[in-house]
Amino acid sequence: MSLSMSRAHRRTGMVINYAAVVLVLVFAYVRGIGGWSGIATVLEIVCLVVALVTFLQYHVLTGLWKLVHTKVEKLDERQIQVTHDSLRHSYSIFTVICLLVLLWKSLFQGYDPNLIIVFAALLYLAHTLPSSIVAWTETEV
């Protein structure tokens, strides 16, 4: 079963979903450092519920979750292209976010030269891994 909705509606739902996830992290952090724990806990729970509800509504019920988690053999050519593009973009964004978190941690939460080296190595890996996979799997390029 897939719930049909406009692209604008889906986009709004995705923004709300990710905003709720970020707020869960913010309130957990505030609570963790000892700030307004009662209020932060309630807000964290509310945001967690919003994240779960919007996940179900905009990822699961629309069929998008199933689409991007379906084996490629079961997709038509358009679906393969759509999922390929979404995976390429999402992993690029994910990599940048992860690396920025590492960089922020290293620079602003106690300088650790080893973490800078890890950051550089992961940045290198993020940019070379796709071509390495092609080199490893393809007989001709």
C-alpha positions as CSV (number, residue, x, y, z in Angstrom):
1,M,0.0,0.0,0.0
2,S,1.4,3.4,-1.0
3,L,-0.1,6.7,0.1
4,S,-0.1,9.2,-2.8
5,M,0.7,12.8,-2.0
6,S,2.1,15.8,-3.8
7,R,5.9,16.5,-3.9
8,A,5.4,19.7,-1.9
9,H,3.6,17.7,0.8
10,R,6.3,15.0,0.9
11,R,9.0,17.7,1.1
12,T,7.3,19.4,4.0
13,G,7.0,16.1,5.8
14,M,10.6,15.2,5.2
15,V,11.7,18.7,6.6
16,I,9.5,18.2,9.7
17,N,10.9,14.6,10.1
18,Y,14.5,15.7,10.0
19,A,13.9,18.8,12.1
20,A,12.3,16.6,14.8
21,V,15.4,14.2,14.7
22,V,17.8,17.2,15.0
23,L,15.7,18.5,17.9
24,V,15.8,15.1,19.6
25,L,19.6,15.3,19.5
26,V,19.6,18.9,20.7
27,F,17.4,18.2,23.7
28,A,19.3,15.0,24.5
29,Y,22.5,17.1,24.5
30,V,21.1,19.8,26.7
31,R,19.7,17.2,29.1
32,G,23.1,15.5,29.1
33,I,25.1,18.6,30.1
34,G,22.7,19.1,33.0
35,G,20.6,21.9,31.6
36,W,16.8,22.1,32.2
37,S,16.5,18.4,32.4
38,G,12.7,18.1,33.0
39,I,11.7,20.4,30.2
40,A,14.4,19.0,27.8
41,T,13.2,15.4,28.5
42,V,9.6,16.3,27.7
43,L,10.6,18.1,24.6
44,E,12.9,15.3,23.5
45,I,10.0,12.8,23.9
46,V,7.6,15.0,21.9
47,C,10.1,15.4,19.1
48,L,10.8,11.7,19.1
49,V,7.1,11.0,18.7
50,V,6.9,13.6,15.9
51,A,9.9,11.9,14.2
52,L,8.4,8.5,14.4
53,V,5.0,9.6,13.2
54,T,6.4,11.5,10.2
55,F,8.8,8.6,9.4
56,L,5.8,6.3,9.2
57,Q,3.7,8.8,7.2
58,Y,6.3,10.1,4.8
59,H,8.8,7.3,4.4
60,V,6.8,4.1,5.0
61,L,3.2,4.8,3.9
62,T,4.3,6.6,0.7
63,G,6.3,3.4,-0.3
64,L,9.5,5.4,-0.6
65,W,11.2,3.3,2.2
66,K,10.4,0.1,0.3
67,L,11.5,1.6,-3.0
68,V,15.0,2.5,-1.9
69,H,15.4,-0.8,0.0
70,T,14.3,-3.1,-2.8
71,K,16.8,-5.3,-4.6
72,V,17.8,-3.9,-8.0
73,E,16.6,-7.0,-9.8
74,K,13.0,-6.2,-8.7
75,L,13.0,-2.6,-10.1
76,D,12.3,-1.3,-13.5
77,E,14.8,0.9,-15.3
78,R,13.2,4.2,-14.1
79,Q,13.2,3.0,-10.5
80,I,16.8,1.9,-10.8
81,Q,17.9,5.3,-12.0
82,V,15.8,7.1,-9.3
83,T,17.2,5.0,-6.5
84,H,20.8,5.2,-7.9
85,D,20.6,9.0,-8.0
86,S,19.0,9.2,-4.5
87,L,21.7,6.9,-3.0
88,R,24.5,8.8,-4.7
89,H,23.3,12.1,-3.4
90,S,22.3,10.8,0.1
91,Y,25.7,9.1,0.7
92,S,27.5,12.2,-0.4
93,I,25.5,14.4,2.0
94,F,25.9,11.8,4.7
95,T,29.6,11.7,4.3
96,V,30.0,15.4,4.4
97,I,27.8,15.6,7.6
98,C,29.8,12.9,9.3
99,L,33.1,14.5,8.4
100,L,31.9,17.9,9.6
101,V,30.9,16.4,13.0
102,L,34.3,14.9,13.3
103,L,36.0,18.2,12.4
104,W,33.8,20.2,14.8
105,K,34.5,17.7,17.6
106,S,38.2,17.9,17.0
107,L,38.4,21.7,16.7
108,F,36.0,22.8,19.3
109,Q,35.8,20.0,21.9
110,G,39.4,19.6,22.8
111,Y,41.9,19.6,19.9
112,D,43.1,16.1,19.1
113,P,45.6,15.9,16.2
114,N,44.8,12.2,15.7
115,L,41.2,13.1,15.0
116,I,42.3,15.5,12.3
117,I,44.2,12.7,10.7
118,V,41.1,10.5,10.9
119,F,39.1,13.3,9.3
120,A,41.6,13.6,6.4
121,A,41.6,9.8,5.9
122,L,37.8,9.6,5.9
123,L,37.6,12.5,3.5
124,Y,40.0,10.7,1.2
125,L,38.1,7.5,1.5
126,A,34.8,9.2,0.8
127,H,36.2,10.5,-2.5
128,T,38.1,7.4,-3.6
129,L,35.8,4.6,-2.5
130,P,33.4,4.8,-5.5
131,S,36.1,4.6,-8.1
132,S,37.8,1.8,-6.1
133,I,34.6,-0.2,-6.2
134,V,34.3,0.3,-10.0
135,A,38.0,-0.7,-10.3
136,W,37.3,-3.8,-8.2
137,T,34.1,-5.0,-9.8
138,E,34.2,-4.0,-13.5
139,T,36.3,-5.9,-16.1
140,E,36.4,-2.9,-18.4
141,V,36.1,0.9,-17.7
